[in-house]
Amino acid sequence: FVLSAPNLLRVGSSENVFVEAQDYSGGDLNVKILIKNHPKKDREILSKSVTLTAANSFQILTDIK
């Protein structure tokens, strides 16, 4: 699996996150992207779900804000 995102995510700013399941040929994959505070990681700031499918080649570029 590959996840690509900026090193620094700014609250209130729009950022792109890329998720890919390489060499995968199974059924649909539901992926939950969680953004937490740093460094404690004790508070969830954002949560977004995406689905990787054969139709999108098991990859997606999604916007988070």
C-alpha angles and dihedrals in degrees: 000000000000128000119181122185138144116281090236123039115197119213110245094016124111113243134177122234122191121205124184137172103209120210091003121144104166131100129303117308122215111209125191116203113204124191115196135180118270136266099001097042089202097124129059111223100177139003126191131173125209133175123226111208139169087254091062092039089248091289135101139179109209134181120233126190 
